[in-house]
């Protein structure tokens, strides 16, 4: 996962800190990656990436659905994320735009929020069942 993120120029330096990493696999290998960092009722959804050959197939949406279900099963009430280019994709999956300041302190203090993603990244959240 780290190599795929680095190749796509996405943050990966802190991936081992608190992240639970997930992969979506098909017969040909891994086609999508994502991670959750959980903090009480909140979690950071991060590092969602679809392999080039699998883009446009629904793999990203399926992975996000699975990550949302996993988070809900862990008792997470809200998922947070930062994106520079995929606001529309995440909006179609139930995320709404939020202000970074609305995120709880534990989320705002993650490396992704505090250091790795630029201030121009869009903050989004989804309420889980």
C-alpha positions in Angstrom: 0.0 0.0 0.0 2.8 2.4 0.9 4.5 1.9 -2.5 1.2 2.5 -4.4 0.5 5.7 -2.4 4.0 7.0 -3.0 3.8 6.2 -6.7 0.5 8.3 -6.8 2.2 11.1 -4.8 -0.2 10.6 -1.9 0.9 10.8 1.8 2.2 7.6 3.1 5.0 8.5 5.6 2.9 8.1 8.7 0.8 5.1 7.5 1.9 2.8 10.3 1.2 5.2 13.1 -2.5 4.5 13.8 -3.9 3.4 10.5 -5.7 0.1 9.8 -5.0 -0.6 6.2 -7.5 -2.3 3.8 -7.2 -3.6 0.3 -9.8 -4.7 -2.3 -8.5 -7.6 -4.3 -9.5 -9.4 -7.5 -8.0 -12.4 -9.2 -5.3 -10.2 -10.8 -4.2 -8.7 -7.5 -4.9 -5.7 -5.4 -7.0 -3.0 -7.2 -7.7 -0.5 -4.4 -6.4 0.6 -1.0 -7.7 2.6 1.9 -7.1 3.2 5.6 -8.9 4.1 8.8 -7.5 5.9 11.8 -9.9 5.4 14.6 -10.3 7.8 17.6 -13.3 7.0 19.8 -16.5 7.8 17.9 -14.6 9.4 15.0 -12.3 8.0 12.3 -10.2 9.5 9.6 -10.7 7.8 6.2 -7.5 8.2 4.3 -5.3 7.0 1.5 -8.1 5.8 -0.8 -6.4 4.8 -4.0 -7.5 2.7 -7.0 -5.0 1.1 -9.3 -4.8 2.7 -12.7 -6.3 -0.2 -14.6 -9.2 -0.5 -12.2 -10.3 3.2 -12.2 -13.8 3.7 -13.5 -14.9 0.2 -12.5 -16.6 1.0 -9.2 -13.7 -0.4 -7.2 -13.2 2.8 -5.3 -16.8 3.2 -4.4 -17.0 -0.4 -3.3 -13.9 0.0 -1.1 -15.3 3.1 0.5 -18.6 1.3 1.2 -16.7 -1.5 2.8 -14.6 0.9 4.9 -17.8 2.7 6.0 -19.3 -0.6 7.0 -16.2 -1.6 8.9 -16.0 1.7 10.7 -19.7 1.4 11.7 -19.1 -2.1 13.0 -16.3 -0.7 15.2 -18.7 1.8 16.7 -17.5 4.8 14.7 -20.2 7.5 14.4 -18.4 9.9 12.0 -15.9 9.5 9.2 -13.7 12.5 8.3 -11.4 12.9 5.2 -9.4 15.4 3.3 -9.3 15.5 -0.5 -7.6 17.6 -3.0 -9.3 16.2 -6.1 -12.1 13.8 -5.2 -14.8 15.9 -3.6 -17.5 14.8 -6.1 -16.6 11.2 -5.7 -16.9 11.3 -1.9 -20.1 13.4 -2.1 -21.7 10.7 -4.2 -20.9 8.3 -1.4 -22.6 10.3 1.3 -19.9 12.7 2.5 -20.6 16.4 2.9 -18.2 19.3 3.0 -17.1 20.5 6.5 -14.7 23.0 7.9 -11.5 21.5 9.3 -12.2 23.3 12.6 -15.4 21.2 13.0 -13.3 18.0 13.2 -12.6 16.7 16.7 -9.2 17.5 18.2 -7.9 13.9 17.7 -8.7 14.1 14.0 -7.2 17.5 13.6 -4.0 16.4 15.3 -3.4 13.5 12.9 -0.4 13.8 10.6 -2.7 14.0 7.6 -4.6 17.0 9.0 -1.7 18.7 10.7 1.2 18.2 8.3 0.6 16.1 5.2 -2.4 17.6 3.5 -2.4 21.3 2.4 -4.8 23.8 3.9 -6.5 24.0 0.5 -7.7 20.3 0.8 -11.4 19.9 1.2 -12.6 18.5 4.5 -15.5 16.2 4.3 -17.5 14.1 6.8 -20.1 11.3 6.8 -22.4 10.3 9.6 -22.6 6.5 10.0 -25.6 4.5 11.0 
